[in-house]
Amino acid sequence: MLDNLNILKMASAMARYAAERHQQLSQNIANADTSNYRAKDLEPFAEAYARFESSGAASKTEPFSTGAGGSFARLVDIPGAETPNGNNVSLEDQLTRTIEAQADHKTATILYKKSLDMLRLTLNKGA
């Protein structure tokens, strides 16, 4: 029964995506002084999830995953001005992106919780 609740799959995927994005942005910040380091981010969630759904994996029990191996979210370069050592990490930009990832994660967890609350309410009414 729960396998057919697409909202729960989508909210779960969005939370995992936001966590992976936050990890990538943290890596960018950690390498802010590394020579020739190029900042990267994940592609937008909508694009990654659309590809995930079109692959047929969304209809199976396979989870939406990011990272090495089963990645549905692709890394993209972040354009930016280079410093004299060839690094293009802007701490202000990375912090803004981190706040976006945090907000996306919070939205996903709220959506997941509210969906479960509605499901519980529906199941209790039938009893």
C-alpha positions, 0 to 999 in steps of 0.5 A, a space after each residue: 500500500 505504501 509503495 503507491 504513495 508517490 508524495 512520500 517517495 518524492 519527499 524522501 527523495 527531496 530530503 536525501 537530495 538536500 542532504 547530498 547537496 549540503 555535503 557537496 557545498 560543505 566540500 566547496 567551503 572546505 576547499 575555499 583556499 585550495 589552488 585551482 579548486 572548482 566549486 560544484 553543486 548538484 543540478 536542480 532537484 526537479 531535473 534530477 527527480 524527473 530523470 529518476 521517474 523517467 528511468 522507471 526506478 521510481 516505480 520500483 522499490 529502489 530509493 532515489 540516491 545521489 553520490 557515486 554509483 547510483 547517482 540521479 543528481 549530476 554535479 554541475 560547475 558553479 561559475 564564478 570569478 577566479 582568485 589569483 590561485 585559480 580557485 572560484 569558490 565564493 563563500 557568500 555564494 556557498 552559504 546562500 546555497 547551503 541555506 537553500 539546501 537546508 530550507 529544501 530539507 526542512 520542506 521535505 521533512 515537513 511534507 513527509 510528516 504531514 503526509 503521514 499525519 493525513 494517512 494516519 488520520 484516514 486510517 483511524 477514521 475507518 476504524 
